[in-house]
Amino acid sequence: MKTIDGLPGPCSSLRCDRNGRENAGADRARRRREAGKSINEPTTEDVTVSIRLGDEAPNFTAETTEGQIDFHAWKDGSWAVLFSHPADYTPVCTTELGRTAGLQAEFAKRNVKVIAISVDSIEDHRGWTPDIRDVGGTDLNFPIIADSDRAVSGLYDMIHPGEGDTSTVRAVFVIDPANKVRATLTYPKSVGRNFAEILRVLDALQLTDAAPVSTPADWVPGQRVIVSPTMATDEARQRFGDVEEVKPYLRWTAQPTKTS
Ligand code: BEZ
């Protein structure tokens, strides 16, 4: 783990709030002096949060539009998509949450629970909710976390100080039933996300968990897939039937059913 200064962090497992990071420079030097640290000695606020694929998704408790939750208990062994939006009552965010509400049946079909987060208050979330229905055409059907103290946003490194202010960027964490982070996406505030892509990633993850295959560029469900490099071609033919070998390392086969 690296610090802002490029120095090793004092504790690799520490998950630190980064709210002061945009005050880098004079403010940090002052706090370092106050903490009795020399200029080269890292403090806990220097530790950069890093959630990598394969890490356990950090647990948290939070206030949401559906009441207080413990994240792992709320997930309860399903897949989850945790996604941040910069602010309530903003146009791109309104379209994104409306679209997500409209896709609820698609997420449910894949055993995925969706939860949004921003640093706005629960009152703002509740006041904004009718607009999401007006714009998207579907009642809000998933919780929004009110992260006014930025505790969860900090834990998941959703605030990127170089992106202008202390609101969250558009971060997406795809988390599996064992609470492992399996995919992440990060978009800037000005660019709305493609929720069909998030469903596509979920389909690809669930497929490749169930069979020794990978998905090629631009794959969509139903298209042919790639036999895992760890599987011999003879074995692949026994398992999948028709296998086209275009290179020793690139073997195509039809998409297997999830239970195969
Ligand atoms: C929006 O949702 O439209 C938005 C929010 C924050 C910054 C820029 C755009």
Boltz pocket constraint, residues with backbone or C-beta under 6 A from the ligand:
constraints:
  - pocket:
      binder: B
      contacts: [[A, 86], [A, 87], [A, 90], [A, 91], [A, 92], [A, 93], [A, 94], [A, 189], [A, 190]]
      max_distance: 6.0
